[in-house]
């Protein structure tokens, strides 16, 4: 376990590098992998490396294996006891009883085999973890290569919509983002930057110069060099860790000098043999019900043998056929032949009910396992939350803080209501306490020039589309999740892009668009007012970058014409508001605008730095991924059933804590303060903090964390193993293709 953990932490690939790939410049990675970013590797090199490192696959390509499924139906203690009973019955000429037992065994095997075979076929058809082909550069030519033949050193080109075929150290990117929710649970696409050189111990979720195998390209294009394939990729490491069954040989106990006597060797081999027999009979593996049934079968078999011996002993071990038949019949009567059939049919009926609820059950025994669960480890994004962004807060210095309440439908601007809290509470009587947006209302934005300017940025510096559906109350959206959430907020005031720039008489016309860039971390547009001809620069982006570009702001609702110079004190006040939003689990962006310089030549390329400066700060917007409507009630139901729910997420600690409190995984902030410090500290941890602990230190924690943030896949495995060491029966829940299915968990 320690070795696999180290491998994940270091991000090592097939060929050991001097440092992890994310901690090296891309030039150093190219040099160590003996490849060239222009010409790639040759066909001969590719063939040799494929032979050396193996195919780029996770080792689960065997597909459906009927023989293994059939063996699983037979290789358990209860079935084996029945087979022995059947053989004995036929051996003594009791053909009727032997026939009945045979029918029971066959029925049980057929029902179980057919149910699992159908589920396996369905799951096999759903496997789509990696793209079938990839675009690679070999011998200076762009060729299409089957993903399984991608090797370390290959130069791979990616574009929007592609699935990353292997772990890549990025060489160059253009507005490149990937969806890593499959691996890290991050709710938003991750912007990549190949120029970064990171610390060795940087976690998988923060390696911004690496693209992971099986992640999806959501925007832009990129080139990268493959440094890990197959089971050496991030997804492969977690697959290997989950498949590992641990050592099958007991270690020999030694004294302080490292010596062990013969009895210690005998003890180790004896325990190893016992484990092997127990594993074969199923008495020490499987679900609690499986173990109990296996132990019951072994016990009944022993009782049957004892009963047969007693009958024979009572008849002086006579060899007469009647005595032998009577003894065997007495023993067989102790074995409940119909029990296993009743259980199998019951499980099959349960499986059918699960199918009616659109759930695929690969293994009949999994149903019983669900009933024995003591702990649930859940992802956040798309499982506890909706996987869609909603605007929760908007701060405008001159107008106040707008809060969106009770919004349950991310794309519907008529759902929920907005309340306004003035920044100067002495003016509270002048501010509306709330506006219910069951229908569009533009009066608030019309009467407040500062809100209108804020909404101009929200609607016009936006590439998403939000539109009503054919049915009443139905809304659709397409585009980046962040931009959709901002657009929906603008739509609440009927400040829609389609109304502002569409129709026969548009109010605004887009002249230039500067897309989001990872270097400047801003996105801007230049728009022209069709009535006045005045051109405006509208900018949104990372708070620090936008603030650095701002020269002034509007402090009160009365200074609609004259702006106040941006001071360090005001910057700190704004950053304080950012921290307030972040503590509520919100992702914060800043808005700004200005009148465009009059001497711009729109026919030539415009330097964005010349227009994204001397801006007027317009406000902040806070976004979050809201919980599902059923999440809180589901967590509460689990608690009532005695099941502890843990959140393992790739999101930041503030976001994770806020959502965990909202759905009831964590107690409220007031209740947290009443807990002992060591218990409160253990409830929320980051993956880096958890991974630094040894297994012994984890076992000494008063309670395992209920929330683990910035969580890598391997951290989830360590968490589950820690629960197992505490004799907990654990389920892992995700809404997406669950990585734990790779390990047949």
DOKE-932127 format. One record per residue (C-alpha): residue in three letters; x negated, y, z negated. Coordinates in pm, whole numbers, padded with zeros to 5 digits, always signed. Layout:
<pts>
AlaXYZ...
</pts>
This chain:
<pts>
Unk+00000+00000+00000Unk-00280+00238-00085Unk-00441+00181+00251Unk-00121+00248+00445Unk-00060+00558+00242Unk-00405+00689+00318Unk-00360+00620+00685Unk-00043+00822+00697Unk-00194+01104+00496Unk-00495+01131+00721Unk-00304+01093+01047Unk-00563+00853+01182Unk-00517+00683+01517Unk-00623+00362+01691Unk-00984+00476+01721Unk-01126+00619+01397Unk-01212+00987+01438Unk-01462+01188+01235Unk-01164+01368+01080Unk-00787+01340+01122Unk-00666+01462+01462Unk-00478+01758+01311Unk-00796+01866+01129Unk-01003+01878+01450Unk-00998+02123+01738Unk-00847+01975+02050Unk-01190+02000+02216Unk-01339+01781+01941Unk-01058+01526+01978Unk-01117+01510+02354Unk-01488+01458+02299Unk-01445+01183+02040Unk-01186+01002+02253Unk-01419+01031+02554Unk-01162+01187+02783Unk-01119+01506+02986Unk-00822+01740+02971Unk-00828+01798+03348Unk-00906+01455+03490Unk-00788+01227+03209Unk-00919+00871+03203Unk-00968+00635+03495Unk-00755+00330+03571Unk-01044+00108+03463Unk-01073+00295+03131Unk-00699+00261+03078Unk-00711-00114+03142Unk-01003-00158+02903Unk-00840+00050+02629Unk-00510-00135+02672Unk-00699-00459+02616Unk-00882-00313+02314Unk-00596-00138+02135Unk-00296-00333+02260Unk+00033-00213+02404Unk+00209+00100+02288Unk+00496-00078+02116Unk+00615-00142+01764Unk+00609-00520+01794Unk+00988-00553+01791Unk+01028-00625+02161Unk+01118-00993+02123Unk+01486-00903+02139Unk+01758-01136+02016Unk+01615-01467+01893Unk+01893-01729+01856Unk+01657-01987+01704Unk+01563-01756+01416Unk+01926-01664+01357Unk+02019-02034+01348Unk+01732-02112+01111Unk+01850-01838+00872Unk+02190-02008+00850Unk+02033-02341+00752Unk+01732-02240+00541Unk+01903-02174+00209Unk+01937-02387-00099Unk+02314-02438-00087Unk+02314-02554+00275Unk+02014-02781+00217Unk+02187-02943-00081Unk+02495-03004+00134Unk+02280-03156+00409Unk+02119-03389+00153Unk+02466-03480+00024Unk+02581-03547+00380Unk+02283-03773+00446Unk+02339-03966+00124Unk+02710-04007+00203Unk+02637-04153+00543Unk+02360-04364+00391Unk+02594-04540+00151Unk+02867-04579+00410Unk+03098-04307+00275Unk+03179-04181+00622Unk+03490-03980+00531Unk+03311-03773+00266Unk+03006-03743+00490Unk+03225-03625+00775Unk+03394-03363+00557Unk+03059-03229+00436Unk+02931-03230+00796Unk+03232-03026+00906Unk+03173-02781+00620Unk+02806-02735+00713Unk+02879-02698+01085Unk+03162-02451+01025Unk+02945-02241+00796Unk+02651-02239+01038Unk+02866-02163+01344Unk+03057-01875+01180Unk+02741-01718+01039Unk+02541-01769+01358Unk+02809-01624+01587Unk+02864-01318+01368Unk+02493-01236+01339Unk+02425-01318+01706Unk+02689-01069+01822Unk+02557-00800+01587Unk+02199-00865+01701Unk+02301-00831+02067Unk+02474-00502+01989Unk+02175-00366+01799Unk+01937-00477+02073Unk+02137-00278+02328Unk+02117+00032+02108Unk+01738+00035+02072Unk+01602+00345+02242Unk+01325+00469+02016Unk+01086+00567+02294Unk+01104+00672+02654Unk+01052+00396+02914Unk+00798+00600+03111Unk+00564+00894+03057Unk+00385+01144+03278Unk+00008+01100+03238Unk-00304+01237+03406Unk-00539+00963+03524Unk-00834+01022+03755Unk-00709+01379+03817Unk-00370+01255+03939Unk-00031+01293+03773Unk+00126+00949+03761Unk+00424+00791+03590Unk+00311+00526+03342Unk+00529+00278+03148Unk+00528+00390+02787Unk+00398+00052+02673Unk+00081+00110+02882Unk-00006+00452+02734Unk-00347+00431+02562Unk-00562+00655+02337Unk-00733+00917+02552Unk-00446+00954+02798Unk-00350+01313+02883Unk+00030+01331+02865Unk+00252+01609+02999Unk+00585+01683+02834Unk+00887+01894+02926Unk+01230+01969+02778Unk+01432+01652+02723Unk+01135+01414+02716Unk+01073+01167+02437Unk+00714+01181+02313Unk+00559+00842+02404Unk+00278+00837+02143Unk+00117+01059+01880Unk-00050+01349+02063Unk-00300+01616+01964Unk-00161+01907+02161Unk-00389+02085+02409Unk-00161+02359+02540Unk+00203+02458+02489Unk+00455+02700+02634Unk+00745+02774+02396Unk+00717+02412+02289Unk+00945+02270+02018Unk+01024+01914+01913Unk+01303+01760+01709Unk+01135+01559+01432Unk+01447+01485+01228Unk+01400+01116+01306Unk+01073+01119+01111Unk+01075+01409+00868Unk+01442+01501+00829Unk+01377+01863+00935Unk+01710+02013+01036Unk+01556+02250+01293Unk+01325+02196+01590Unk+00959+02250+01502Unk+00754+02506+01695Unk+00410+02369+01785Unk+00078+02555+01805Unk-00222+02370+01954Unk-00471+02636+01840Unk-00422+02549+01472Unk-00680+02344+01284Unk-00528+02217+00960Unk-00651+02075+00633Unk-00713+01700+00618Unk-00437+01645+00361Unk-00168+01836+00551Unk+00157+01636+00541Unk+00324+01506+00858Unk+00597+01770+00847Unk+00342+02054+00856Unk+00112+01924+01132Unk+00207+02187+01386Unk-00064+02086+01633Unk+00061+01728+01669Unk+00360+01584+01857Unk+00490+01257+01714Unk+00590+00944+01900Unk+00971+00912+01941Unk+01037+01281+01867Unk+01232+01470+02134Unk+01122+01782+02320Unk+01395+02042+02269Unk+01229+02337+02438Unk+00931+02427+02655Unk+00650+02217+02792Unk+00314+02091+02668Unk+00006+01881+02738Unk-00159+01663+02479Unk-00414+01387+02435Unk-00299+01055+02290Unk-00483+00961+01970Unk-00247+00695+01831Unk-00026+00431+01992Unk+00194+00145+01875Unk+00174+00061+01507Unk-00097+00326+01454Unk+00148+00610+01525Unk+00336+00782+01246Unk+00652+00587+01328Unk+00446+00269+01367Unk+00287+00312+01025Unk+00623+00325+00855Unk+00742+00025+01059Unk+00436-00175+00952Unk+00479-00072+00588Unk+00841-00183+00589Unk+00764-00516+00750Unk+00484-00595+00506Unk+00593-00865+00266Unk+00302-00813+00031Unk+00049-01072-00077Unk+00176-01431-00077Unk-00117-01545-00290Unk-00124-01458-00660Unk-00444-01287-00774Unk-00665-01456-01029Unk-00671-01282-01367Unk-01025-01200-01476Unk-01187-01074-01795Unk-01373-00745-01837Unk-01687-00897-01683Unk-01493-00998-01373Unk-01510-01369-01456Unk-01225-01620-01465Unk-01202-01969-01609Unk-01070-02275-01423Unk-00733-02243-01596Unk-00689-01895-01443Unk-00741-02037-01094Unk-00497-02316-01170Unk-00247-02061-01301Unk-00278-01845-00986Unk-00236-02139-00749Unk+00050-02277-00954Unk+00234-01945-00942Unk+00160-01914-00570Unk+00309-02258-00507Unk+00611-02172-00723Unk+00663-01850-00528Unk+00642-02037-00197Unk+00897-02299-00304Unk+01121-02032-00454Unk+01099-01828-00134Unk+01192-02131+00076Unk+01486-02218-00148Unk+01589-01852-00177Unk+01585-01835-00556Unk+01348-01535-00573Unk+01435-01342-00255Unk+01746-01187-00105Unk+02044-01014-00259Unk+02158-01079-00617Unk+02443-01303-00497Unk+02207-01498-00270Unk+01968-01561-00558Unk+02248-01668-00791Unk+02393-01905-00531Unk+02052-02054-00457Unk+01985-02107-00827Unk+02333-02255-00867Unk+02268-02494-00578Unk+01939-02611-00727Unk+02100-02646-01070Unk+02396-02845-00933Unk+02162-03067-00735Unk+01969-03143-01052Unk+02295-03205-01242Unk+02415-03434-00961Unk+02094-03636-00981Unk+02124-03658-01361Unk+02490-03768-01336Unk+02401-04034-01082Unk+02122-04161-01308Unk+02360-04170-01607Unk+02611-04379-01410Unk+02338-04615-01298Unk+02200-04637-01653Unk+02547-04716-01790Unk+02554-05012-01550Unk+02202-05125-01637Unk+02074-04991-01304Unk+02264-05261-01121Unk+02191-05281-00749Unk+02548-05374-00660Unk+02693-05158-00384Unk+02998-05056-00589Unk+02777-04920-00868Unk+02557-04727-00626Unk+02858-04579-00445Unk+03015-04482-00778Unk+02691-04317-00897Unk+02643-04125-00574Unk+03010-04021-00562Unk+02983-03891-00919Unk+02679-03685-00824Unk+02839-03550-00506Unk+03149-03446-00698Unk+02933-03192-00881Unk+02856-03007-00556Unk+03127-02755-00446Unk+03114-02826-00072Unk+03379-02567+00013Unk+03216-02279-00178Unk+02972-02185+00096Unk+03247-02190+00361Unk+03473-01970+00150Unk+03189-01721+00104Unk+03099-01718+00474Unk+03460-01669+00586Unk+03504-01395+00325Unk+03192-01216+00450Unk+03306-01257+00811Unk+03643-01104+00724Unk+03462-00816+00554Unk+03247-00771+00863Unk+03559-00748+01078Unk+03695-00475+00854Unk+03364-00289+00882Unk+03378-00314+01262Unk+03721-00153+01251Unk+03546+00138+01079Unk+03278+00149+01352Unk+03004-00013+01142Unk+02777-00284+01283Unk+02680-00552+01029Unk+02369-00736+01149Unk+02355-00976+00857Unk+02656-01117+00673Unk+02466-01106+00345Unk+02428-00729+00381Unk+02791-00686+00276Unk+02723-00845-00060Unk+02409-00636-00089Unk+02616-00317-00062Unk+02816-00421-00364Unk+02500-00471-00570Unk+02342-00130-00495Unk+02224+00065-00799Unk+02045+00350-00618Unk+02094+00526-00283Unk+01813+00713-00108Unk+01971+00953+00137Unk+01838+01180+00406Unk+01973+01537+00400Unk+02005+01655+00757Unk+02310+01513+00929Unk+02385+01279+00639Unk+02465+01496+00339Unk+02481+01801+00565Unk+02645+01861+00901Unk+02320+01899+01096Unk+02443+02236+01226Unk+02350+02585+01112Unk+02592+02840+00963Unk+02526+03203+00875Unk+02570+03231+00499Unk+02441+03583+00424Unk+02363+03904+00610Unk+02188+04198+00446Unk+02212+04547+00598Unk+02039+04818+00389Unk+02296+05088+00468Unk+02606+04866+00451Unk+02555+04595+00193Unk+02535+04218+00179Unk+02788+04020+00382Unk+02865+03669+00254Unk+03045+03404+00458Unk+03263+03188+00234Unk+03452+02862+00292Unk+03322+02819+00648Unk+03354+02447+00718Unk+03338+02452+01100Unk+02997+02573+01227Unk+03121+02671+01575Unk+03449+02832+01469Unk+03424+03208+01396Unk+03784+03217+01273Unk+03717+02966+00995Unk+03643+03103+00646Unk+03619+03463+00532Unk+03356+03731+00477Unk+03305+03936+00162Unk+03096+04253+00140Unk+02893+04358-00163Unk+02757+04715-00142Unk+02390+04766-00218Unk+02480+05067-00434Unk+02731+04921-00677Unk+02849+05270-00768Unk+03016+05276-00425Unk+03190+04945-00482Unk+03534+05103-00456Unk+03454+05214-00100Unk+03372+04861+00019Unk+03625+04598+00123Unk+03627+04303-00114Unk+03679+04060+00169Unk+03807+04004+00519Unk+03987+03687+00622Unk+03894+03610+00982Unk+04189+03397+01083Unk+04200+03636+01380Unk+03931+03864+01520Unk+03888+04202+01353Unk+03659+04464+01509Unk+03758+04753+01282Unk+03489+04688+01022Unk+03210+04694+01282Unk+03365+04988+01469Unk+03380+05200+01155Unk+03027+05107+01041Unk+02759+05211+01289Unk+02491+05021+01099Unk+02688+04697+01109Unk+02749+04758+01479Unk+02376+04802+01544Unk+02305+04483+01348Unk+02564+04291+01552Unk+02421+04427+01878Unk+02097+04244+01796Unk+02286+03932+01687Unk+02493+03912+02005Unk+02261+04046+02275Unk+01921+03911+02163Unk+02073+03566+02187Unk+02069+03292+02450Unk+02340+03066+02303Unk+02701+03042+02420Unk+03002+03016+02187Unk+03344+02976+02346Unk+03697+02864+02251Unk+03817+02521+02364Unk+04138+02432+02540Unk+04323+02353+02220Unk+04402+02611+01955Unk+04135+02629+01685Unk+03886+02436+01897Unk+03544+02593+01961Unk+03237+02480+02152Unk+02876+02598+02151Unk+02554+02524+02332Unk+02201+02642+02273Unk+01955+02657+01986Unk+02123+02581+01648Unk+01982+02899+01491Unk+02105+03121+01774Unk+02447+02953+01770Unk+02486+03035+01399Unk+02389+03399+01460Unk+02624+03420+01759Unk+02915+03279+01558Unk+02860+03545+01292Unk+02878+03818+01558Unk+03191+03656+01699Unk+03362+03699+01362Unk+03377+04071+01444Unk+03462+04005+01812Unk+03108+04125+01888Unk+03066+03857+02152Unk+02806+03859+02425Unk+03070+03772+02684Unk+03268+04085+02590Unk+02962+04311+02572Unk+02789+04206+02896Unk+03065+04029+03090Unk+03377+04130+03276Unk+03423+04402+03539Unk+03319+04685+03305Unk+03041+04554+03079Unk+02912+04779+02804Unk+02556+04647+02822Unk+02332+04510+03095Unk+02024+04298+03020Unk+01710+04435+03184Unk+01424+04229+03034Unk+01399+03931+02801Unk+01092+03840+02596Unk+01136+03477+02480Unk+01034+03363+02135Unk+00658+03319+02118Unk+00477+03126+01846Unk+00202+03389+01832Unk+00424+03692+01771Unk+00716+03494+01619Unk+00969+03733+01771Unk+01228+03733+02048Unk+01339+04058+02216Unk+01557+04189+02495Unk+01580+04529+02659Unk+01940+04620+02737Unk+02090+04920+02914Unk+02408+05097+02806Unk+02612+05114+03126Unk+02798+05425+03004Unk+02503+05640+02900Unk+02213+05474+03082Unk+02021+05461+02756Unk+01800+05155+02713Unk+01750+04977+02380Unk+01502+04720+02253Unk+01667+04454+02034Unk+01438+04224+01834Unk+01479+03932+01595Unk+01224+03699+01440Unk+01019+03605+01136Unk+01066+03857+00856Unk+00698+03941+00804Unk+00634+03995+01176Unk+00942+04210+01230Unk+00874+04417+00918Unk+00519+04484+01038Unk+00670+04627+01358Unk+00921+04854+01180Unk+00857+05224+01122Unk+01185+05319+00957Unk+01526+05203+00835Unk+01866+05342+00740Unk+01904+05364+00365Unk+02268+05473+00325Unk+02587+05469+00525Unk+02564+05849+00566Unk+02235+05860+00760Unk+02366+05712+01083Unk+02155+05957+01283Unk+01841+06010+01075Unk+01638+05710+00967Unk+01419+05694+00656Unk+01050+05613+00687Unk+00967+05255+00595Unk+00762+05257+00274Unk+00576+04982+00091Unk+00837+05006-00183Unk+01118+04942+00066Unk+00923+04654+00221Unk+00895+04494-00122Unk+01267+04548-00176Unk+01341+04372+00153Unk+01101+04088+00071Unk+01274+04054-00265Unk+01600+04006-00078Unk+01429+03744+00138Unk+01321+03555-00176Unk+01676+03578-00310Unk+01813+03425+00011Unk+01540+03160+00021Unk+01615+03054-00337Unk+01967+02975-00216Unk+01825+02741+00046Unk+01865+02984+00336Unk+01640+03029+00638Unk+01590+03404+00681Unk+01534+03608+00999Unk+01502+03985+01042Unk+01671+04213+01297Unk+01537+04543+01434Unk+01594+04774+01730Unk+01482+05100+01892Unk+01544+05315+02197Unk+01317+05188+02475Unk+01030+05410+02593Unk+01158+05618+02888Unk+00850+05560+03105Unk+00880+05181+03136Unk+00842+05036+03485Unk+01096+04754+03501Unk+00965+04637+03837Unk+00628+04540+03685Unk+00532+04311+03399Unk+00596+04483+03067Unk+00361+04436+02775Unk+00590+04329+02492Unk+00356+04481+02234Unk+00430+04824+02381Unk+00803+04789+02312Unk+00810+04566+02001Unk+00672+04847+01785Unk+00803+05153+01601Unk+01127+04961+01544Unk+01414+05051+01313Unk+01485+04777+01062Unk+01848+04663+01092Unk+01877+04384+00836Unk+01833+04019+00740Unk+02039+03714+00821Unk+02037+03395+00613Unk+02126+03060+00767Unk+02171+02712+00628Unk+02287+02365+00718Unk+02613+02325+00520Unk+02705+02005+00337Unk+02962+01775+00489Unk+03307+01817+00341Unk+03295+01465+00197Unk+02940+01478+00056Unk+03019+01611-00293Unk+03310+01371-00346Unk+03100+01078-00218Unk+02814+01161-00458Unk+03064+01192-00743Unk+03218+00855-00650Unk+02872+00697-00655Unk+02804+00840-01001Unk+03134+00700-01130Unk+03031+00362-00992Unk+02697+00384-01173Unk+02496+00450-00856Unk+02218+00710-00866Unk+02178+00917-00548Unk+01833+01043-00443Unk+01772+01294-00162Unk+01457+01235+00045Unk+01424+01517+00296Unk+01169+01686+00516Unk+01307+02031+00435Unk+01147+02282+00201Unk+01197+02251-00177Unk+01421+02559-00206Unk+01657+02434+00063Unk+01657+02080-00076Unk+01727+02198-00432Unk+02014+02425-00324Unk+02187+02153-00121Unk+02130+01893-00395Unk+02299+02119-00651Unk+02584+02194-00410Unk+02665+01827-00344Unk+02615+01721-00707Unk+02290+01523-00684Unk+02126+01771-00921Unk+02295+01932-01220Unk+02358+02306-01204Unk+02079+02552-01284Unk+02232+02612-01627Unk+02235+02239-01704Unk+01878+02200-01574Unk+01757+02456-01828Unk+01899+02239-02106Unk+01690+01937-02010Unk+01349+01847-02150Unk+01073+02004-01939Unk+00916+01675-01830Unk+01256+01541-01721Unk+01350+01862-01538Unk+01012+01870-01359Unk+01051+01508-01250Unk+01394+01565-01095Unk+01256+01766-00800Unk+00917+01695-00645Unk+00741+01758-00318Unk+00606+01467-00117Unk+00250+01589-00171Unk+00301+01587-00548Unk+00466+01246-00544Unk+00202+01091-00317Unk-00080+01213-00542Unk+00054+00993-00822Unk-00066+00635-00845Unk+00191+00357-00875Unk+00116+00336-01248Unk+00174+00712-01291Unk+00499+00690-01096Unk+00614+00408-01323Unk+00539+00623-01628Unk+00770+00905-01514Unk+01069+00941-01749Unk+01291+00938-01441Unk+01220+00902-01072Unk+01285+01226-00881Unk+01638+01284-00754Unk+01501+01513-00481Unk+01178+01472-00285Unk+01112+01760-00042Unk+00876+01777+00259Unk+00913+01401+00265Unk+00715+01188+00510Unk+00840+00840+00606Unk+00571+00669+00401Unk+00680+00867+00094Unk+01026+00716+00135Unk+00875+00368+00132Unk+00681+00446-00188Unk+01000+00578-00347Unk+01191+00260-00261Unk+00907+00044-00392Unk+00905+00244-00716Unk+01278+00178-00753Unk+01220-00193-00689Unk+00958-00201-00964Unk+01227-00070-01197Unk+01452-00360-01087Unk+01681-00131-00890Unk+01870-00247-00582Unk+01835+00030-00324Unk+02012+00137-00005Unk+01876+00389+00246Unk+02126+00610+00425Unk+02075+00813+00742Unk+02305+00942+01012Unk+02050+00898+01288Unk+01859+00595+01416Unk+01736+00478+01078Unk+01365+00409+01067Unk+01429+00147+00802Unk+01603-00070+01062Unk+01259-00115+01217Unk+01159-00306+00910Unk+01488-00498+00893Unk+01569-00337+00560
</pts>
